[in-house]
Amino acid sequence: MIPHEKISYVEFPSTDLNKTKAFYQQVFGWDFQDYGPEYSAIHNAGIDGGFYQSDSAASTSNGSVLIVIYSQALEQTQAKVEANGGTIVKPVFSFPGGRRFHFSDPTGNELAVWSDKAPA
């Protein structure tokens, strides 16, 4: 059952759906289901969502919401982001409760990854 009045779905823009799907599948293990040439649903990401074809990208610099992903191994996740075409927007920094970094995916969407674990 879907909880009443809780976030249940998130949608992101993408300038290149194939590039976007490849990045998130390689880095985070997400799965996708295409619904036509301009939309792909996300599965196995912790929350359901999708990517839609767009000329725009989501970034905190233009006022977008920031999606934050949890990692038990922050440096390993950062290495996968970089190895698969992501760009580090904000290097790892500490905050009360953990550490995180921000990245942009190959199509320009900014997300963050955080961990409550100390560096290995």
C-alpha positions as CSV (number, residue, x, y, z in Angstrom):
1,M,0.0,0.0,0.0
2,I,1.3,3.5,-0.9
3,P,1.4,5.6,2.3
4,H,-1.0,8.5,2.3
5,E,0.6,12.0,1.7
6,K,4.2,10.7,1.5
7,I,6.6,11.1,-1.3
8,S,6.2,8.1,-3.6
9,Y,7.9,9.0,-6.9
10,V,10.7,11.3,-8.1
11,E,11.3,12.4,-11.7
12,F,14.5,13.8,-13.2
13,P,15.2,15.5,-16.5
14,S,17.7,13.9,-18.9
15,T,19.2,15.2,-22.1
16,D,20.3,11.7,-23.1
17,L,18.3,8.8,-21.7
18,N,20.7,6.1,-22.8
19,K,23.7,7.8,-21.2
20,T,21.7,8.5,-18.0
21,K,20.5,4.9,-17.7
22,A,24.0,3.5,-18.3
23,F,25.5,5.7,-15.7
24,Y,23.0,4.9,-12.9
25,Q,23.0,1.2,-13.7
26,Q,26.8,1.0,-13.6
27,V,27.3,3.2,-10.5
28,F,24.3,2.3,-8.3
29,G,22.8,-0.8,-9.9
30,W,19.5,0.8,-10.7
31,D,17.1,-0.9,-13.2
32,F,15.0,0.8,-15.8
33,Q,11.8,0.2,-17.8
34,D,11.3,2.3,-20.9
35,Y,7.9,3.8,-21.6
36,G,8.4,5.1,-25.1
37,P,11.4,7.0,-26.4
38,E,11.2,9.9,-23.9
39,Y,10.6,8.2,-20.5
40,S,12.3,5.5,-18.5
41,A,11.1,4.4,-15.0
42,I,13.7,3.7,-12.3
43,H,13.5,0.5,-10.2
44,N,15.7,-0.7,-7.4
45,A,16.7,2.8,-6.3
46,G,15.1,3.0,-2.9
47,I,12.2,5.1,-4.2
48,D,10.4,4.7,-7.5
49,G,10.9,7.4,-10.1
50,G,11.9,8.1,-13.7
51,F,13.9,10.1,-16.2
52,Y,12.1,12.1,-18.9
53,Q,13.7,13.6,-22.0
54,S,14.4,17.2,-21.5
55,D,16.8,20.0,-22.5
56,S,17.3,20.9,-18.8
57,A,19.2,19.4,-15.9
58,A,18.5,19.5,-12.1
59,S,21.1,21.4,-10.1
60,T,21.1,23.2,-6.8
61,S,22.6,26.2,-8.5
62,N,19.3,26.6,-10.4
63,G,17.1,25.9,-7.3
64,S,16.5,22.2,-7.8
65,V,15.7,19.8,-5.0
66,L,18.8,17.8,-4.0
67,I,18.4,14.0,-4.0
68,V,20.8,12.3,-1.5
69,I,21.8,8.7,-1.8
70,Y,23.3,6.7,1.1
71,S,26.5,4.7,0.8
72,Q,28.3,2.5,3.3
73,A,31.6,3.2,1.4
74,L,31.7,6.8,0.4
75,E,35.1,6.8,-1.3
76,Q,34.3,3.7,-3.3
77,T,31.0,5.2,-4.5
78,Q,32.8,8.4,-5.5
79,A,35.3,6.4,-7.5
80,K,32.5,4.6,-9.4
81,V,30.8,8.0,-10.1
82,E,34.0,9.4,-11.5
83,A,34.9,6.2,-13.5
84,N,31.5,6.2,-15.2
85,G,31.5,9.9,-16.4
86,G,30.2,11.7,-13.3
87,T,31.8,15.0,-12.2
88,I,32.4,15.9,-8.6
89,V,30.6,19.2,-7.9
90,K,31.5,19.4,-4.2
91,P,34.3,17.2,-2.8
92,V,33.7,15.1,0.4
93,F,32.9,17.3,3.4
94,S,31.8,16.6,6.9
95,F,28.6,17.6,8.5
96,P,26.9,16.6,11.8
97,G,26.1,12.9,11.4
98,G,28.4,12.1,8.5
99,R,30.2,13.0,5.3
100,R,29.0,13.6,1.7
101,F,29.9,14.7,-1.7
102,H,27.8,16.2,-4.6
103,F,28.2,15.0,-8.2
104,S,26.6,15.7,-11.6
105,D,25.8,12.8,-13.8
106,P,26.9,12.7,-17.4
107,T,23.7,14.8,-18.4
108,G,24.2,17.4,-15.8
109,N,21.8,16.4,-12.9
110,E,23.3,17.1,-9.5
111,L,22.8,14.5,-6.7
112,A,24.7,13.9,-3.5
113,V,26.0,10.8,-1.7
114,W,26.4,10.6,2.1
115,S,27.7,8.1,4.6
116,D,27.7,7.9,8.4
117,K,30.8,5.6,8.2
118,A,34.3,6.8,8.8
119,P,36.8,6.6,5.9
120,A,38.2,3.1,5.4
